[in-house]
């Protein structure tokens, strides 16, 4: 059915998610156009649509936390790929994000939609380089742990579906294995191969305490089977298209005290990262890049959710004191001094987002569901999807029976508020 008109729909994410779940949406509209309310619109949208009808959606509440029982595929594509200053346009078999520098360009795009392919419209309007990839943040896989074997296929199937036709970089913030033995390292190599096959990008990792100490517990930090031998830490990985510099830290530095599952960055590693940033600044304009720190241990206190299991052993061995980053205050000061406004981490197996001292802090929980839950609580896997162009995080929770929940949260400090 062709309506030959433009329909303007201003809506919040929850309502729009329900609208875009309609299976026959593309029977009603030939084009779906999405924009955040932050984008300046012309005083009047052009209503002259020659051949096809267009639904123009304005999303009004991206700055609020939104909880949804499942994201529609259309909303996922938009939230993964759009930027705050762009139009995201979908045709049945085509999608494109077009950066808008002045309101008049929006009417120009609308007029061109029935006449040209989306690719040609982008080339005409948007002279910028191709927009960057979406970051998929996983953590605490604990490969080799028998309790999570059945969840690995669920994680793989879920990721494969989400990644489909999207540009993606995978980040894993530690505890790749349950213990750093050859069998578990081989299991991780297989999983890493799967991620690189579906994303076509190398996986970015930092080590966790389980990657360097048997079962993740250390009495001393002497003899250890270092997973980080695969890579030098600290290090910097550039995501050129995103204009993001990932600062990779090993938060398992030696500590003379009773270590258990504690973490430490250490002054030497912070100084080394200073040197790496200074060296990088002689090669590129580092001011053009936003800095993101990756480490395993948490820098903010994370409360345990009520559905998580307690018990004496957990309270004694796995409490805040035995798992903390011992030099977190010094590290937070270093982050502030270097204008780092986003930290990604793992360790506590709790998906959580907070803001501390002008830093957005994002935990991925356990992406293989390595969580001890109270009776009758459903097991879930969890991971984050981060769109650095629109400064949002989508936290996914997927249960073994296929139920899916998504929480959409803004990154306030990272967007410069």
C-alpha positions in Angstrom: 0.0 0.0 0.0 1.4 3.4 -1.0 0.3 6.5 0.9 2.5 9.0 -1.0 3.1 11.0 2.1 5.5 11.7 4.9 4.4 10.8 8.5 6.2 12.5 11.4 6.1 10.5 14.6 7.6 11.9 17.8 7.9 9.1 20.4 9.9 7.8 23.3 12.0 4.6 22.9 9.5 2.3 24.6 6.6 3.3 22.3 8.8 3.3 19.2 10.1 -0.1 20.1 6.5 -1.4 20.1 5.7 0.3 16.8 8.8 -1.2 15.1 7.9 -4.7 16.2 5.1 -4.7 13.5 6.0 -7.4 11.0 4.4 -5.6 8.1 5.9 -2.2 8.8 7.6 -2.1 5.4 4.2 -2.8 3.7 3.0 0.6 5.1 6.2 2.6 4.7 8.8 2.3 2.0 11.4 4.2 4.1 11.9 4.5 7.9 13.9 7.6 8.9 15.1 7.9 12.5 16.7 10.8 14.4 17.4 11.8 17.9 15.6 14.9 19.2 19.0 16.6 19.6 19.3 16.9 15.8 18.1 20.3 14.6 15.2 19.9 12.2 14.1 22.4 9.5 11.1 24.6 10.4 9.0 22.5 8.1 9.7 19.0 6.9 9.2 18.7 3.1 6.0 16.9 2.4 6.6 16.5 -1.4 7.2 12.7 -1.6 6.9 11.6 -5.2 6.6 7.8 -5.2 6.9 6.4 -1.7 5.7 7.1 1.7 8.1 7.8 4.6 7.9 7.4 8.3 10.1 9.9 10.1 10.7 9.0 13.8 12.0 11.5 16.3 13.3 9.8 19.5 12.7 12.1 22.5 14.1 10.4 25.6 17.6 9.1 24.9 19.0 10.8 28.0 16.8 8.6 30.3 17.4 5.1 31.4 14.9 2.8 29.6 14.2 -0.9 30.3 12.6 -3.0 27.6 11.6 -6.6 27.3 13.3 -7.3 24.0 14.5 -4.8 21.4 12.9 -5.0 17.9 15.5 -5.7 15.2 14.7 -2.3 13.6 15.4 -0.5 16.9 18.6 -2.5 17.4 19.9 -1.4 14.0 19.1 2.2 14.7 20.7 2.2 18.2 23.8 0.3 17.1 24.5 2.6 14.1 23.1 6.1 14.5 24.9 9.1 15.8 23.4 12.1 17.6 23.8 14.3 14.5 22.6 11.9 11.8 19.6 10.5 10.0 19.4 6.7 10.1 17.4 5.5 7.2 16.2 2.0 6.4 14.7 0.5 3.3 13.7 -3.2 3.3 17.2 -4.4 2.3 19.2 -1.3 2.8 20.3 0.9 5.8 22.6 3.9 6.1 23.5 6.6 8.6 23.9 10.1 7.1 25.5 12.9 9.1 23.6 16.2 9.0 25.5 19.4 9.4 22.6 21.8 8.8 18.8 21.4 8.9 18.2 22.1 5.2 20.0 18.8 4.4 17.2 16.9 6.0 14.7 18.1 3.4 17.3 17.4 0.6 17.5 13.8 1.8 13.7 13.4 1.9 13.4 14.7 -1.7 16.1 12.3 -2.9 14.8 9.1 -1.1 12.4 8.0 -3.9 14.9 8.8 -6.6 18.3 7.4 -5.6 19.8 4.5 -3.6 20.7 5.2 0.0 24.3 4.8 -0.8 24.2 7.5 -3.5 22.3 9.8 -1.2 24.9 9.4 1.5 27.7 10.2 -1.0 25.9 13.3 -2.0 25.0 14.7 1.5 27.6 13.2 3.8 31.2 13.8 2.8 32.6 12.4 6.1 34.3 9.0 6.4 32.3 5.9 7.1 30.9 5.9 10.7 32.7 3.6 13.1 31.9 0.3 14.6 29.8 -0.7 17.6 31.6 -2.0 20.7 30.5 -5.3 22.1 31.7 -5.5 25.7 32.0 -9.0 27.2 33.6 -10.1 30.4 34.2 -13.0 32.8 33.7 -15.9 30.4 35.5 -18.4 32.7 36.0 -20.9 29.9 36.8 -24.3 31.3 34.3 -24.0 34.1 31.9 -26.9 33.8 29.0 -24.8 35.1 28.9 -22.5 32.1 29.3 -25.1 29.2 25.6 -25.1 28.3 25.6 -21.3 28.2 28.4 -20.8 25.6 26.1 -21.9 22.7 23.5 -19.4 24.0 26.1 -16.6 24.0 27.3 -17.5 20.5 23.9 -17.7 19.0 22.9 -14.4 20.6 26.0 -12.6 19.5 25.8 -14.0 16.0 22.2 -12.6 15.6 23.1 -9.2 17.1 26.3 -8.8 15.0 24.5 -9.6 11.7 25.2 -6.8 9.1 26.7 -4.5 11.8 30.3 -3.3 12.1 31.5 -4.6 15.5 34.6 -4.6 17.7 34.7 -7.1 20.5 36.2 -6.2 23.9 36.7 -8.7 26.7 37.6 -7.3 30.1 39.2 -10.3 31.7 38.6 -13.8 33.2 38.7 -15.3 29.7 39.4 -18.7 31.4 38.6 -20.2 34.8 42.3 -21.1 35.3 45.2 -20.4 32.9 46.0 -24.0 31.9 46.7 -25.1 28.3 43.3 -26.7 27.9 41.4 -23.6 28.9 43.6 -21.3 26.8 42.8 -23.5 23.8 39.1 -23.1 24.6 39.5 -19.4 24.6 41.4 -19.5 21.3 38.4 -21.3 19.7 36.0 -18.7 21.2 38.2 -15.9 20.0 38.2 -17.4 16.5 34.4 -17.4 16.5 34.2 -13.7 17.5 36.7 -12.7 14.8 34.8 -14.7 12.2 31.5 -12.9 12.8 33.1 -9.4 13.3 36.1 -9.6 10.9 38.1 -7.7 13.6 40.7 -8.8 16.1 39.4 -9.3 19.7 40.6 -6.7 22.2 41.4 -8.2 25.6 42.8 -7.4 29.1 43.6 -10.1 31.6 41.6 -11.0 34.8 42.7 -12.6 38.0 41.6 -16.0 36.7 43.8 -15.6 33.7 46.9 -15.3 35.8 46.2 -17.3 39.0 44.8 -20.8 39.4 41.1 -20.5 40.2 41.7 -16.7 40.4 43.0 -16.8 44.0 46.5 -15.7 44.8 48.2 -15.8 48.2 51.3 -14.2 46.7 51.9 -12.8 43.2 55.1 -14.8 42.7 54.9 -17.7 40.3 52.1 -17.3 37.9 51.0 -18.5 34.5 50.6 -15.2 32.8 47.8 -15.0 30.2 49.1 -11.5 29.5 52.2 -13.0 27.8 50.0 -12.8 24.7 50.3 -9.0 24.8 52.3 -6.3 26.5 50.5 -4.2 29.1 49.9 -1.3 29.3 49.1 -0.8 25.6 46.9 1.4 23.4 44.6 0.2 20.6 43.2 2.8 18.2 39.8 2.5 16.7 40.4 4.9 13.9 36.9 5.2 12.5 35.4 5.7 15.9 38.2 8.2 16.9 38.6 6.1 20.1 41.8 5.2 21.9 41.5 2.2 24.1 43.9 2.2 27.0 44.6 -1.4 28.0 45.7 -2.1 31.6 46.7 -5.3 33.5 45.0 -4.8 36.9 46.8 -8.0 38.2 50.1 -6.3 39.1 52.1 -8.0 41.9 51.2 -7.0 45.4 53.1 -8.2 48.5 50.1 -8.4 50.7 47.6 -11.3 50.9 46.3 -10.9 47.3 43.3 -13.3 47.0 41.2 -11.8 44.1 42.4 -8.2 44.6 43.7 -6.1 41.8 46.4 -3.4 41.4 47.4 -1.1 38.5 50.6 0.2 40.0 52.4 3.5 39.6 54.8 2.1 37.1 52.1 1.0 34.7 50.4 4.4 34.9 53.8 6.1 34.1 54.3 3.7 31.2 50.8 4.6 29.9 51.8 8.3 30.2 54.8 7.5 28.0 52.7 5.6 25.5 50.3 8.5 25.2 53.1 11.0 24.8 54.7 8.8 22.1 51.4 8.4 20.3 50.9 12.2 20.4 54.0 12.6 18.2 52.3 10.5 15.5 48.7 11.6 15.6 46.6 14.4 17.0 45.6 12.7 20.2 43.1 15.5 21.0 40.9 14.2 18.2 40.4 10.9 20.1 38.3 10.1 23.1 40.1 7.8 25.7 38.5 4.7 27.1 40.2 2.7 29.8 39.9 -1.1 29.9 40.8 -3.2 33.0 39.4 -6.2 34.8 38.9 -4.9 38.4 36.2 -2.4 39.4 36.9 1.1 40.5 33.5 1.8 42.1 31.7 -0.2 44.8 29.1 -2.5 43.1 26.2 -3.7 45.2 25.2 -7.4 45.0 21.8 -7.9 43.4 19.1 -9.5 45.6 18.8 -12.5 43.3 22.5 -13.4 43.8 23.3 -16.2 46.2 25.1 -15.4 49.5 26.7 -18.0 51.7 29.6 -18.0 54.2 32.4 -18.9 51.6 31.2 -16.2 49.3 31.1 -13.6 52.1 34.6 -14.5 53.3 36.5 -15.0 50.0 34.4 -12.9 47.5 33.5 -9.7 49.3 34.4 -6.1 48.4 37.6 -6.2 50.5 39.0 -9.4 48.9 38.2 -8.3 45.3 38.9 -4.6 45.4 41.4 -2.6 43.2 43.8 -1.6 46.0 45.0 1.5 44.3 41.7 2.6 42.8 41.9 6.2 44.3 45.3 6.7 42.6 44.0 5.3 39.4 40.8 7.4 39.4 43.1 10.5 39.9 45.2 9.4 36.9 42.0 8.9 34.8 40.8 12.5 35.6 44.3 14.0 34.9 44.3 12.3 31.5 40.6 13.2 30.5 39.4 9.6 30.5 35.7 9.7 30.9 34.8 6.0 30.2 36.0 2.8 32.0 35.0 -0.7 31.0 35.6 -3.6 33.4 34.5 -6.9 34.7 35.4 -9.0 37.8 32.3 -8.7 40.0 30.0 -10.6 37.6 27.4 -7.9 38.1 26.1 -5.8 35.2 26.2 -2.3 36.5 26.7 1.3 35.3 27.6 4.2 37.5 29.4 7.6 37.3 32.2 8.4 39.7 34.2 11.7 39.6 33.1 12.6 36.0 33.8 9.0 34.7 31.2 6.7 33.3 32.0 3.2 34.7 30.5 0.2 32.9 30.6 -3.4 34.1 29.6 -6.3 31.8 28.7 -8.9 34.4 29.4 -12.5 33.3 28.8 -13.1 29.6 28.5 -16.8 30.1 26.2 -16.6 33.1 28.8 -17.6 35.7 26.6 -16.4 38.5 25.4 -18.2 41.7 21.7 -17.4 41.9 19.1 -18.1 44.6 16.6 -20.9 43.9 13.9 -20.2 41.3 16.0 -17.4 39.8 16.6 -17.8 36.1 20.1 -18.0 34.8 21.1 -15.3 32.4 24.0 -14.2 30.3 24.8 -10.6 29.9 26.9 -8.2 27.7 27.0 -4.6 26.7 26.7 -2.9 23.4 28.2 0.6 23.2 27.5 3.1 20.5 30.2 5.8 21.0 28.6 8.0 18.2 25.4 8.4 20.2 26.9 7.8 23.6 24.6 5.1 24.8 25.1 1.6 26.4 22.6 -1.2 25.8 22.9 -3.9 28.5 21.5 -7.2 27.4 20.2 -9.9 29.7 19.3 -13.2 28.0 17.9 -16.3 29.7 18.3 -19.9 28.7 14.6 -20.1 27.7 15.0 -17.2 25.2 13.7 -14.3 27.3 15.6 -11.1 26.6 15.7 -7.8 28.4 17.6 -4.7 27.4 18.4 -1.6 29.5 19.4 1.5 27.5 21.5 4.0 29.4 23.2 7.3 28.4 26.9 7.9 28.9 26.7 11.4 30.4 30.4 12.2 31.1 31.6 10.5 27.9 29.2 12.7 25.9 30.7 15.8 27.6 27.7 16.8 29.8 
